């Protein structure tokens, strides 16, 4: 399998809007070639007998039950807030949106 060329790395860098120096192109070409080789070895190992999995261990729902428990009233929660509006915390606008 031919290795990743310097020109291919430069092309990927342009697509990602990265500015790379010459020595970085050579360095990343070697690293990307190693990564692609490792992925190729994994795909050689994968067999038709092995079902695809998303997790190495069988999992069921690991979340706790959603149950109502005693908590603060809205008034208690907002009692220490520096600003509130319509029974909610009021915070400064950060995105410049209306």
N, C-alpha and C positions, 0 to 999 in steps of 0.2 A: 504494500500500500504506500503510495507516495506521501511524503510528509506535507505539512502545511507550509506554504511558501510565504515569504516575506510580503509579497504583493497581496496575498489573500488576507494576511493580518492587517495590512494597511487599508484594504478595502473594508474590512470589519470595523476598524478604528474610525474610518470616515462615516460609516453608517451609524456608529454609536456616538459620533461627534466627539471623538477623543483625538487629541494631538499627541502622537508618539514620536520619539526620536528613533534614529536608525538602530541603535543598540537595543532599544526596547522592542522594536519590531522583531529582531532576531531572537531575543529572549522569549517573547510571547509566542513566537512561532514554535519554538521547542516545547514550551509548556502546553500549548494547544494540541500539538502532535501527541504528547504523552497522554493527555486527557482522552483524545479520540481513540488512542490505542487501548486505554483501559476500558472504555465503553465497548469497544469491539470485543475485548476478551469476555466481558460480562455477557454480551449477546451470544457468544459461542457456547457459554455454559447453560444458558436458559434452554430448556427442552420443552417439548410438547406435553410432557407428563407433569410439568410444574405449573399449577394455576397462577395467574397473576394475582398479586396481593397488594394491598395498600398499607399493610402493617404486619410486622413479623409475628405478632401474637393475636389470637382471636379476641376481639373486644365486643362487648355489648355496651349499652348505654352506661357511661361512667359518670354521668351528671346526677347530682342529687335531685330528689323530688322537689318540685316547685310547690311549696306550701305557704299559706298565709301565716305570718307570725306577728306578734305585737311589735310595733315600731313607733317612731316619732310621728306626731301629727304634722301636717304641713306648717302650721304655725310654729311648732317647736323647732322644726328643721330650719325655718327661715329666721328664727329669732336672732341669730348672730350674723346674718348676712348684711354686708354693707349696703346692698341695694336689692330690691325685689320688685317684681312687676307681675301682675296677674297670678299671684301665688307661686311664682317661680323665681329662681335666682336670676338677677340681672347682671350681665357681664359686659365689659366694653366690647365694641364691635372690632373685629380684627381683620376681616377680609374686604372691607369697603363695599359690602353689598347692602342693599335695602331690605 
